[in-house]
Structures are given as structure tokens and as C-alpha cells.
Amino acid sequence: VSGDVTLTGASYNAVWDKSDNALEFADNAKATFGTGADLTIKHESNTSYATNITGGFYIQSNTLALRSVSQENYLVAAENGAVELYHNNVKTFSTDPYGSVIYGPEGYGAHLYMYADEGDDNADKWALLANAAGTFSIRNYSTGSWVDGLTLDGSNNATFAGNVA
């Protein structure tokens, strides 16, 4: 075949478009792979799906990035390197050879929230805060707002909210 080829069936069309060297499917069509349609790729008018119903689903690359159409990063993972998570295209978490790093945005603190028992009670909510001013706090939300129980300054001087037993 030397030109475009159109595949027609049911209500779905696929076209091999020689001009851009692409197999093009209409909305709501799906490509299936494997005996029993183990893997499917489908696009509806505004949502796309890749579904694997058997075994693992592997994406292999030296660097993997999940990002928006406007190139804002969500997640970036590099072979032998860091896994990075982003919020509004600002790196907020990454792994390193010794563990992990939590980043606060420029001029703001880095927060690590820990919620016990599903976080359904204020007293279940705890946080660690590395403040942009150079202090470090252990906080609790039992009063309905964050209260620092222990604060360390840059010289490791401690301030306690209550009595030390």
C-alpha cells in the first residue's frame, strides 16, 4: 500500500496516515493487545486509559517524567538517581542516597504532616516544621490550630510550650 489506509468497523475508524506516519484512531476506539485483550489503550473525547488486566505493567526509561501538557512536572524519576515529586511545578519531595528530602517553596517552611488514626480527630494530627526563619518545630493540632510543642532555634536552644517533666 502506498497511500493512506482506512480501517472501518462497528462505529470506530482507524487510519494509517502516511503523511505524518501515524496510525490514527477516532474517539472511543481502543487498541487491544494479547489473548483476551490483556492490555487496552483507549481514548474517549477528553480522557485516556491504558489498562492491563494480567501481570505487571512496566514503563522502562532512563528518565521518567509525568508532566502536564504545559510541561509542569508532577513526578520525575532518574535511573540511579532521585525520584522527585512536584506541587504546582515546585519540587516538594525527593529521594537521595541517604533517605528523602522535603522542600518548602522559596521563602516558606517545609512541612511533614503525620495523621494517626486516619486523622479524624484534631489530636491525631502532628507536624514537623523546618521554618524559613531557621527554626524547627514539633506541632500538634489538638486545639484546632497548629501549636508548637517544642521549637529549636539555629543554635539548638529549645523552647517548650509546657512544663518539661
N, C-alpha and C positions, 0 to 999 in steps of 0.2 A: 504494500500500500504506500502510495507516495504522497497523499494529502491527508486531510483531517478525516477521522473515522468517528461516527456517532453510533453508540450502543443504546438501544431503546428497549425498555421492558417495563411492565406494570406502569407506574406513573413516574419512573425515575429515568433520567438520561445521563449518560456519561459520554464525554467527547475527548478523543485524543486530538489536541490542538497542536499541529506540527509547528505553527508559527512561534509558539512560546515553549514548545517541547514539554507539554504538561497534560496529564490526564485530569480532566475537569468533571466534577460531579455536580448535579443540581442539588438544591436544598432538600433535606430529608432523605437523601440517598446515603447508603452506607457501604463501606468496603468490608468484606469478611475474609478471614484467614483461618485455616486449619479445619480439620474434620469436625463437624458440629459447631462451626462458627465460633471457635475458641477466642478469637480476637476480632473485635469490630472497631471500626473508626467511622463515626457518624457526625454529620454537621446538620443542625437544624438552622432556622433562619438567623438566630443570634446566640446559639450555644453549640459547643462541640464536645464530643465524648470519644475517649479511647477506652475500651472495656476489654479486659482479659478475664476469662472465667475459669482458666485452669493454670496451675503453677504460678511462677513468678512473672513479674513484668519488669524488665530491665531496660534502662536507658544508659547507654555507655558513651562516655565522652571524657576527654582530659579535663575539661571545664564544663560545668553545667550551670546554666543561669535560667531562672524563671523570672520573666520581666513583663511589664506591660507593653502595649503597642507603642507607647511613647518612650520606651526604653528605661522606665523606672524599675530598678531591681526589687524583687521580692526575696529571692534566695540565690546565692552564688556559692558553688562548691568547686574546689580545685583539687586535682589529683595531688596527693602528698601535701596538701595544704589545708587551708581553713574552709569551714562551712560558715557562711555569713547570712544572717537574717536582716532584713531591712523593713523599716516602717516609714512610709512616705519618702522612699528613696534615701533614707538616712540609716547607716549601719547601726543596729542596736545590739547585736549579739554575734559573737564569732567564737570558733574553737581555735585553740593554739596547742602547741606540743605539750603543754602542762595542764590543760583544762579548758576553761572557757572565759570569755571576757564579755561584760555587759557595758555598753556605751550609752551615755546620756548625750542628747543633742548639744551642740555648741551653746555654752552659757547656762546649761541646766544640769541637774543631777542625774546619776544613774540609779535606777530603782530595781530592786529584786523583790517581787511580791510573793509571799507564800501563804496560801489559804488552806487551813486544816479543815477537815470535816466538810468538804465541798464549799467552804466559805459562806455558809448560810447564816452565820451569826457574826456580828462585828468583832467579838472577842477571838474569833478564829483567824482573823486577818493580821498578818505580820509583814513587815517590810524592812529591808536593809537599804540605806540611802547613802551613797557617796555624793555629797553635796558639792556643787561647783565652787562654793566658798572654801573648800578644803576640810570640811568636817565629815565624819562618818557617824551614822545613827542607826540604832535598832529601834523600830517603831511598832506601835500597836494601834488598832482601830476600834478598841472596845468602847470608847466614848462616842463613837460616831464621827470622829475626825482623827487624823493621824497625830499621835502624841509620841514624842521621843522619850523612850525609857532610859537610854544610855546614848551619850554623844561623846565622841572623841575628837579632839582638835588635831591640827597638824603636828603638834608636839606630843601627842598621845596623852594629853590631860583629859581625864574623864569627868563628865557631868552626869549625875544620876537624877532622874525625875523624883525618886522617892528615897527612902532610907536604904542603906546598904546593910544587909544582915550578916 
